[in-house]
Amino acid sequence: MKTKFIAIIAILAAAVSGCKNEKSVDALDVVKPEVVDNTFKVTIRAVLKKDDDVALFYNEDGSSDFKTEPMWQNIKGDGTEQQVTYTLPEGVFPAQFRIDLGLKKDQEDIVLRGITLEYKGKKREIAGGELGVYFRPDETKCSFDAASGVIKAVVTNGQRQIPSLYPQDPLKAEIEKLAQ
């Protein structure tokens, strides 16, 4: 009986020591699939003195006609630079953008600091005087000094117009570079 007991202990010890080199489930490396964000993002950096709404219009045909419903976002105005990011719907790759800045009738001059375009990990920052290469003001609604970024609304018959910046031809090429 003593030999049976020793034999059973030896078998159990061999079984336990045979499992000793196995990794626990917690220690296993988990292979995570690479997540690629397929949405196109536009981030606007601007200074508004008062809370206001900013709209991003886009199209996919490259025309100056913006029939798609605009994307509105609120910017907290306090005189410091704020940023607002627009995420276009999945599967939408824009050709052009239009930006409407400041719906409020008592909004003061707006300073546009920069616009960042982002797609599938690639980014293109447009800032400073370069803004004037890619965007032009709707002169019936505003003036735009690209060097300083200052956007001044036009007042017609006592009514402040909503400042709008329209794309210029080079913008389409910059957007297309992000898809390559």
C-alpha positions, 0 to 999 in steps of 0.5 A: 500500500505504501508503494501505491501511495508513493506511486500516486504521489509521483504521478501527481507530482509529474502531472503538476510539474508538467503543466508548470511551463504553460502560460496563464490566460492573462499572460498570453499576448493578445493580437489587436487588429489595427484600427484605421479611422476611415472618416474625414475630419476637419478641425477649425481653430478660431478666436471668437469673443462671444459664443457662436455657431460655425458651419462646415459645408462640403461637397463631393463633386468639386463644384462651388454648389454646397447642397449637402446639409451643413454640419453646425458646431458651437464655439465657446467665445472668450477671446482665446483660441478654440477648436471645433472638429467636424467628422464627416459621415463614414464613406464620405470623401469631400472635394471642397469645403465652405465655412460659415463663421458666426451667426450671432448678430452681435459677434465681433471680428473673428480670427481664423488661426488654422484648419486641419484636414485629416484622413486615415492618419494623414494630416494637412495643417493650413494656417497663417497666410496660407489660408488665403491660398485655399480659401477666399471670402464671400465679399458680399458677406465679409472681408478676410485678411489671410495674413492675420486671419481676421474676418470682418462681417459686412454690414448691409442696411444695418444687418450683419452678414454671416461671414463665409469662406469659399474654397479656392482651386488649390484646396481640392488638390490638397484634399486629394493628397490625403487619399493617396 
